[in-house]
Amino acid sequence: MQLIIDGVTLTKAPKPLTARQRHMAQGIKAMRILEGEQYDNAMHNYNRYGIQLGQNVPLWGGFTGHGKFTLREWTARPKMTKEDWVQHLPAVKRAAYADKQQNKMQANVWQDNERFLCQPDIHKAHGLKLQRFPPNSGDLNPIETVWAWLRRDLAKREQSDYAAGRVITIRQFKQRAAQLLQSYGEKKKGQKHSSLEKLVRGMPKRLRICKERNYGRCGK
């Protein structure tokens, strides 16, 4: 895995106090609900208001197989046309080759099945080779776990902002998200591997478990 990419729509909390309280009540701490689990406030899917509150901040990001988060592309909207996506391919290429351990002539870019992403010929012209995760396979796409971490940690900081009466700008929100993503690739004191490295190293076990469960939707 030279580069694993995916998009996520983050939400910056609104300024009015009541709206910020409702934003925090969404419980954005996970990306999906596992089979057999019930809805609760700790799951991102639970939203008593029916919509995702706050200002949408779409992000397309990616990290390398060696645990470095090298791609952060803030976009106007999460869904793009094929022509829109082509404009981001130079950044994807830089991200894939930013890892000094990447010395192949063509980098494998792992992604989901969004139509605007699936342009193998154009990716090839940029020195990239597409590898696609199976549809509806959140367990097989490790960046989904990173998005869950990011939503959780952003929610914690929003709670601190609320308690202190702080309101941050979109620019500050993006800087905060970027710092968190970078921190996941850093080794903490006394640890042999960073969080991203552990995630990549754990993929063989995740694949084995999915196989034992005969795959199915989301690997269950």
Beta strands, then each sheet from edge to edge (+ up, - down):
strand 1: 3-12
strand 2: 55-63
strand 3: 69-74
strand 4: 107-111
strand 5: 128-132
sheet 1: 3+ 2- 1+ 4+ 5+
end
